[in-house]
Amino acid sequence: MRIRTAAAAAAPARSATDPARPAPPAARAAFRDSLTVGLGFVPLGLAFGALVVQSGLDWWWASLSAAVAFGGSFEFLLIGLVVAVAPLTSVAAAAFLVNVRHVFYALSFPLHRVTGRLGKAYGTFALCDEAYALASAEQARSWSGPRILWTQFFLHLYWAGSATAGALLGALIPQGVTGLDFALTALFTVLALDALRDLRGDLPTPLLALLCALVARSLFPGQMLLVAFALFTAGLLARHLMTAGRPSRA
């Protein structure tokens, strides 16, 4: 009797860890994977949506931008360009310079696991910093193509939903309230601080960025952002070419 009871008690534990047990659906697993990062999208998306309506645009601009552009930091910049009626060439150049890092993401993003032209197209379109970080992590090496796409979709949904909610709620904010336009400055400040921590003592890079910003501000104040980005990119390339053959310090 005691042996039978022990076996019955051990049965549920064996079934819970049985390797033959089917894995949860890809969508359910992707929802768990994206939950923490997706919740981080919410306050930023709310700020973006509120900024859209406070800039004088209709609320649906936030939904359209989040769904079609899905550019994160670039979308904050895009609002200012739209309000200023910037030329399409300036918008295209800004989009390229802000998002050119995605070209390098594609070198290690596991898009080869995704099947079908439509799936690959959406996987390329929805490739953001957070999706890259999740799908390229060590624990994500066993992710299937559908799980990768579902993760990207949920992140996209978090951003578009929070931006729409922020725009609808932002319409209720009185016009006299100021400071929402500082969300872009705050966003880039946080990104810069995170980048500085990742540099781990690499002082020349932030100094180069500061120098490029000062030169662009002094010589081309009307096109400071584009000129600073171009100078910084050229400086990084020149630095890479000069240091490529040097042995690294242990």
Contacts in CASP RR format, 6 or more apart in sequence:
PFRMAT RR
TARGET T0000
AUTHOR 0000-0000-0000
METHOD contacts of the structure
MODEL  1
MRIRTAAAAAAPARSATDPARPAPPAARAAFRDSLTVGLGFVPLGLAFGA
LVVQSGLDWWWASLSAAVAFGGSFEFLLIGLVVAVAPLTSVAAAAFLVNV
RHVFYALSFPLHRVTGRLGKAYGTFALCDEAYALASAEQARSWSGPRILW
TQFFLHLYWAGSATAGALLGALIPQGVTGLDFALTALFTVLALDALRDLR
GDLPTPLLALLCALVARSLFPGQMLLVAFALFTAGLLARHLMTAGRPSRA
15 21 0 8 1.000
23 29 0 8 1.000
26 144 0 8 1.000
26 145 0 8 1.000
26 146 0 8 1.000
26 147 0 8 1.000
26 150 0 8 1.000
27 146 0 8 1.000
27 150 0 8 1.000
29 147 0 8 1.000
29 150 0 8 1.000
30 146 0 8 1.000
30 147 0 8 1.000
30 148 0 8 1.000
30 149 0 8 1.000
30 150 0 8 1.000
30 151 0 8 1.000
30 153 0 8 1.000
30 154 0 8 1.000
31 150 0 8 1.000
31 154 0 8 1.000
33 134 0 8 1.000
33 140 0 8 1.000
33 147 0 8 1.000
33 151 0 8 1.000
34 134 0 8 1.000
34 151 0 8 1.000
34 154 0 8 1.000
34 155 0 8 1.000
34 158 0 8 1.000
37 130 0 8 1.000
37 133 0 8 1.000
37 134 0 8 1.000
37 155 0 8 1.000
38 130 0 8 1.000
38 154 0 8 1.000
38 155 0 8 1.000
38 158 0 8 1.000
38 159 0 8 1.000
39 158 0 8 1.000
40 158 0 8 1.000
41 130 0 8 1.000
41 155 0 8 1.000
41 158 0 8 1.000
41 159 0 8 1.000
41 162 0 8 1.000
42 158 0 8 1.000
42 162 0 8 1.000
43 162 0 8 1.000
44 72 0 8 1.000
44 162 0 8 1.000
44 183 0 8 1.000
44 187 0 8 1.000
45 66 0 8 1.000
45 159 0 8 1.000
45 161 0 8 1.000
45 162 0 8 1.000
45 163 0 8 1.000
45 166 0 8 1.000
46 162 0 8 1.000
46 163 0 8 1.000
46 165 0 8 1.000
46 166 0 8 1.000
46 169 0 8 1.000
47 166 0 8 1.000
47 180 0 8 1.000
47 183 0 8 1.000
48 62 0 8 1.000
48 66 0 8 1.000
48 72 0 8 1.000
48 75 0 8 1.000
48 76 0 8 1.000
48 79 0 8 1.000
48 162 0 8 1.000
48 163 0 8 1.000
48 166 0 8 1.000
48 183 0 8 1.000
49 59 0 8 1.000
49 62 0 8 1.000
49 163 0 8 1.000
49 164 0 8 1.000
49 165 0 8 1.000
49 166 0 8 1.000
49 167 0 8 1.000
49 170 0 8 1.000
50 166 0 8 1.000
50 167 0 8 1.000
50 169 0 8 1.000
50 170 0 8 1.000
50 173 0 8 1.000
50 180 0 8 1.000
51 76 0 8 1.000
51 79 0 8 1.000
51 180 0 8 1.000
51 181 0 8 1.000
51 183 0 8 1.000
51 184 0 8 1.000
52 59 0 8 1.000
52 61 0 8 1.000
52 62 0 8 1.000
52 65 0 8 1.000
52 79 0 8 1.000
52 163 0 8 1.000
52 167 0 8 1.000
53 59 0 8 1.000
53 62 0 8 1.000
53 167 0 8 1.000
53 170 0 8 1.000
53 171 0 8 1.000
53 173 0 8 1.000
54 170 0 8 1.000
54 173 0 8 1.000
54 175 0 8 1.000
54 177 0 8 1.000
54 180 0 8 1.000
54 181 0 8 1.000
55 79 0 8 1.000
55 80 0 8 1.000
55 83 0 8 1.000
55 181 0 8 1.000
56 83 0 8 1.000
57 79 0 8 1.000
57 82 0 8 1.000
57 83 0 8 1.000
59 164 0 8 1.000
59 167 0 8 1.000
59 168 0 8 1.000
59 170 0 8 1.000
59 171 0 8 1.000
60 167 0 8 1.000
61 79 0 8 1.000
61 82 0 8 1.000
61 167 0 8 1.000
62 163 0 8 1.000
62 164 0 8 1.000
62 166 0 8 1.000
62 167 0 8 1.000
63 160 0 8 1.000
63 161 0 8 1.000
63 163 0 8 1.000
63 164 0 8 1.000
63 167 0 8 1.000
65 75 0 8 1.000
65 78 0 8 1.000
65 79 0 8 1.000
65 163 0 8 1.000
66 75 0 8 1.000
66 159 0 8 1.000
66 160 0 8 1.000
66 161 0 8 1.000
66 163 0 8 1.000
66 164 0 8 1.000
67 156 0 8 1.000
67 160 0 8 1.000
69 75 0 8 1.000
69 78 0 8 1.000
70 125 0 8 1.000
70 126 0 8 1.000
70 128 0 8 1.000
70 156 0 8 1.000
70 159 0 8 1.000
70 160 0 8 1.000
71 99 0 8 1.000
71 128 0 8 1.000
72 128 0 8 1.000
72 159 0 8 1.000
73 98 0 8 1.000
73 184 0 8 1.000
73 187 0 8 1.000
73 188 0 8 1.000
73 191 0 8 1.000
74 94 0 8 1.000
74 95 0 8 1.000
74 98 0 8 1.000
74 99 0 8 1.000
75 163 0 8 1.000
76 183 0 8 1.000
76 184 0 8 1.000
76 187 0 8 1.000
77 94 0 8 1.000
77 98 0 8 1.000
77 184 0 8 1.000
77 225 0 8 1.000
78 91 0 8 1.000
78 94 0 8 1.000
78 95 0 8 1.000
80 86 0 8 1.000
81 90 0 8 1.000
81 91 0 8 1.000
81 94 0 8 1.000
90 223 0 8 1.000
90 226 0 8 1.000
93 226 0 8 1.000
94 225 0 8 1.000
94 226 0 8 1.000
94 229 0 8 1.000
97 226 0 8 1.000
97 229 0 8 1.000
97 230 0 8 1.000
97 233 0 8 1.000
98 229 0 8 1.000
100 233 0 8 1.000
102 127 0 8 1.000
105 127 0 8 1.000
105 132 0 8 1.000
106 124 0 8 1.000
106 127 0 8 1.000
108 136 0 8 1.000
109 127 0 8 1.000
109 132 0 8 1.000
109 135 0 8 1.000
109 136 0 8 1.000
110 135 0 8 1.000
110 136 0 8 1.000
110 140 0 8 1.000
110 143 0 8 1.000
110 145 0 8 1.000
110 148 0 8 1.000
111 120 0 8 1.000
111 123 0 8 1.000
111 124 0 8 1.000
111 148 0 8 1.000
113 143 0 8 1.000
113 144 0 8 1.000
113 145 0 8 1.000
113 148 0 8 1.000
114 120 0 8 1.000
114 123 0 8 1.000
114 145 0 8 1.000
114 148 0 8 1.000
114 149 0 8 1.000
115 145 0 8 1.000
119 149 0 8 1.000
122 149 0 8 1.000
122 152 0 8 1.000
122 153 0 8 1.000
123 148 0 8 1.000
123 149 0 8 1.000
123 152 0 8 1.000
126 152 0 8 1.000
126 153 0 8 1.000
126 155 0 8 1.000
126 156 0 8 1.000
127 152 0 8 1.000
128 152 0 8 1.000
128 155 0 8 1.000
130 155 0 8 1.000
131 151 0 8 1.000
131 152 0 8 1.000
131 155 0 8 1.000
134 140 0 8 1.000
134 151 0 8 1.000
135 143 0 8 1.000
135 148 0 8 1.000
135 151 0 8 1.000
143 151 0 8 1.000
173 180 0 8 1.000
195 206 0 8 1.000
196 206 0 8 1.000
199 205 0 8 1.000
199 206 0 8 1.000
204 239 0 8 1.000
205 236 0 8 1.000
208 232 0 8 1.000
208 235 0 8 1.000
208 236 0 8 1.000
208 239 0 8 1.000
209 228 0 8 1.000
209 232 0 8 1.000
212 228 0 8 1.000
212 231 0 8 1.000
212 232 0 8 1.000
212 235 0 8 1.000
213 224 0 8 1.000
213 228 0 8 1.000
215 227 0 8 1.000
215 228 0 8 1.000
215 231 0 8 1.000
216 223 0 8 1.000
216 224 0 8 1.000
216 225 0 8 1.000
216 227 0 8 1.000
216 228 0 8 1.000
216 231 0 8 1.000
217 224 0 8 1.000
217 228 0 8 1.000
219 227 0 8 1.000
220 227 0 8 1.000
END
